[in-house]
Amino acid sequence: MIKNNFWSPYIAGIGLGLTLLATFYIAGWGLGASSAFSLLAGVGVKEISPEYANTLKYFSQYLNVESPLMNWVLFEVAGLFLGALAGALLSGNFKFRFDKPEKMRSQTRLLTSFAGGTLIGFSSRLARGCTSGVALSGGAQLAISGWIFVIAMFISGFIVAALFRRLWS
């Protein structure tokens, strides 16, 4: 099942598909991760300033429950992290590293990583879901929005990669 310490993409794809099917059956909706970060941000704002948090309509969907930190999506993201860590440790592929081209300064790499992460995080909530929520779960339901998102994601990825390629050479 493991070849060169990596799983076959076919086995991993089947596993992902079965996991997605299980979440639809058990939880009533598909995979997604970005709402976990919105939930944590909402809980953080409510801890710092409850009166301000109550004025934010966006966070009301996360905070108008008895125990917001018992949301299954938080456990999904924690399980994703722990599962990835376990897989890397068991395959012998785990190591701390800071990937960047030789000529790129560490500050530039950190800045571009932070900017890209912030942009994708904001965009995922603007789109009402991350790639796993919109593409995987939406695509599995044959939602046209999921398919449009995947096409737009790949096209924009190619364009942005072409624009920023010089940073990696």
C-alpha positions as CSV (number, residue, x, y, z in Angstrom):
1,M,0.0,0.0,0.0
2,I,2.9,2.4,0.7
3,K,5.4,3.0,-2.1
4,N,8.5,5.0,-1.4
5,N,7.0,6.1,1.9
6,F,4.1,7.8,0.1
7,W,0.5,6.5,-0.3
8,S,-0.8,5.7,-3.7
9,P,-2.9,8.7,-4.9
10,Y,-5.6,6.2,-5.8
11,I,-5.8,4.7,-2.3
12,A,-5.7,8.2,-0.8
13,G,-8.4,9.4,-3.2
14,I,-10.6,6.5,-2.3
15,G,-10.0,7.1,1.4
16,L,-10.9,10.8,0.9
17,G,-14.0,9.9,-1.0
18,L,-15.1,7.5,1.7
19,T,-14.4,10.0,4.4
20,L,-16.5,12.6,2.5
21,L,-19.3,10.1,2.2
22,A,-19.1,9.3,5.9
23,T,-19.3,13.0,6.9
24,F,-22.4,13.4,4.7
25,Y,-24.0,10.4,6.3
26,I,-23.0,11.0,9.9
27,A,-22.9,14.8,10.2
28,G,-25.3,15.7,7.5
29,W,-22.9,17.8,5.5
30,G,-19.5,17.4,3.9
31,L,-15.9,18.3,4.7
32,G,-14.7,21.8,5.3
33,A,-12.2,23.5,7.6
34,S,-12.4,27.3,7.2
35,S,-15.4,27.6,9.5
36,A,-13.3,26.3,12.4
37,F,-11.1,29.3,12.2
38,S,-14.1,31.7,12.0
39,L,-15.5,29.9,15.1
40,L,-12.2,30.3,17.0
41,A,-12.0,34.0,16.0
42,G,-15.6,34.6,17.1
43,V,-15.0,32.9,20.4
44,G,-11.8,35.0,20.9
45,V,-13.7,38.2,20.1
46,K,-16.5,37.2,22.5
47,E,-13.9,36.5,25.3
48,I,-12.3,39.9,24.8
49,S,-15.4,42.0,24.2
50,P,-18.7,40.2,24.5
51,E,-20.9,43.2,23.8
52,Y,-18.9,43.9,20.6
53,A,-19.1,40.3,19.5
54,N,-22.9,40.3,19.9
55,T,-23.2,43.2,17.4
56,L,-21.4,41.1,14.7
57,K,-24.0,39.3,12.7
58,Y,-21.3,37.1,11.0
59,F,-20.2,35.5,14.3
60,S,-23.8,34.9,15.5
61,Q,-24.0,31.7,13.6
62,Y,-21.1,30.4,15.6
63,L,-21.8,31.9,19.0
64,N,-25.5,31.5,19.4
65,V,-25.1,27.9,20.6
66,E,-24.7,26.5,24.1
67,S,-21.1,25.2,23.6
68,P,-19.5,26.7,20.5
69,L,-16.2,24.9,21.2
70,M,-17.9,21.5,20.9
71,N,-18.5,22.1,17.2
72,W,-17.5,19.0,15.2
73,V,-15.5,21.1,12.7
74,L,-12.9,21.9,15.4
75,F,-12.5,18.2,16.0
76,E,-12.2,17.6,12.3
77,V,-9.4,20.2,12.0
78,A,-7.6,18.8,15.1
79,G,-7.9,15.3,13.6
80,L,-6.6,16.4,10.3
81,F,-3.5,17.9,12.0
82,L,-3.0,14.8,14.2
83,G,-3.6,12.4,11.3
84,A,-1.1,14.2,9.1
85,L,1.5,14.3,11.9
86,A,1.0,10.6,12.5
87,G,1.3,9.8,8.8
88,A,4.5,11.8,8.5
89,L,6.0,10.3,11.6
90,L,5.1,6.7,10.6
91,S,6.4,7.1,7.1
92,G,9.7,8.6,8.3
93,N,9.0,11.8,6.3
94,F,8.6,14.2,9.2
95,K,11.1,17.0,9.5
96,F,11.0,20.7,10.2
97,R,12.0,22.7,7.2
98,F,11.7,26.2,5.7
99,D,11.3,25.8,2.0
100,K,12.5,28.7,-0.1
101,P,14.7,29.2,-3.1
102,E,18.4,30.0,-2.5
103,K,18.2,33.6,-3.6
104,M,15.0,34.5,-1.6
105,R,15.4,36.1,1.7
106,S,13.7,34.5,4.7
107,Q,11.7,37.7,5.3
108,T,10.4,37.7,1.8
109,R,9.3,34.1,2.1
110,L,7.6,34.8,5.4
111,L,5.9,37.9,4.1
112,T,4.6,36.2,0.9
113,S,3.5,33.1,2.9
114,F,1.6,35.3,5.4
115,A,0.0,37.4,2.6
116,G,-1.0,34.4,0.7
117,G,-2.5,32.6,3.7
118,T,-4.4,35.7,4.8
119,L,-5.7,36.2,1.3
120,I,-6.9,32.6,0.9
121,G,-8.4,32.6,4.4
122,F,-10.4,35.8,3.7
123,S,-11.4,34.6,0.3
124,S,-12.5,31.2,1.6
125,R,-14.9,32.9,4.1
126,L,-16.1,35.3,1.4
127,A,-16.9,32.3,-0.8
128,R,-18.6,30.7,2.2
129,G,-16.2,27.8,2.2
130,C,-12.7,26.7,1.7
131,T,-11.4,24.4,-1.1
132,S,-12.6,21.3,0.8
133,G,-15.9,22.8,1.6
134,V,-16.7,24.3,-1.8
135,A,-14.8,22.0,-4.2
136,L,-14.9,18.6,-2.5
137,S,-18.3,18.8,-0.8
138,G,-19.9,21.0,-3.5
139,G,-18.5,18.9,-6.3
140,A,-19.6,15.7,-4.7
141,Q,-23.2,17.1,-4.6
142,L,-22.8,18.1,-8.3
143,A,-23.4,21.7,-7.3
144,I,-22.5,24.0,-10.2
145,S,-20.9,26.5,-7.7
146,G,-18.4,23.7,-6.7
147,W,-17.4,23.0,-10.3
148,I,-17.1,26.7,-11.2
149,F,-15.0,27.2,-8.1
150,V,-12.6,24.4,-9.0
151,I,-12.2,25.7,-12.5
152,A,-11.6,29.3,-11.3
153,M,-9.2,28.1,-8.6
154,F,-7.0,26.3,-11.2
155,I,-7.1,29.2,-13.7
156,S,-6.2,31.8,-11.0
157,G,-3.6,29.4,-9.6
158,F,-1.9,29.2,-13.0
159,I,-2.0,33.0,-13.5
160,V,-0.7,33.8,-10.0
161,A,2.0,31.1,-10.4
162,A,3.2,32.7,-13.7
163,L,3.2,36.2,-12.1
164,F,5.2,35.1,-9.0
165,R,7.4,32.5,-10.6
166,R,10.4,34.8,-10.7
167,L,10.4,34.8,-6.8
168,W,11.2,31.1,-6.9
169,S,14.0,31.1,-9.6
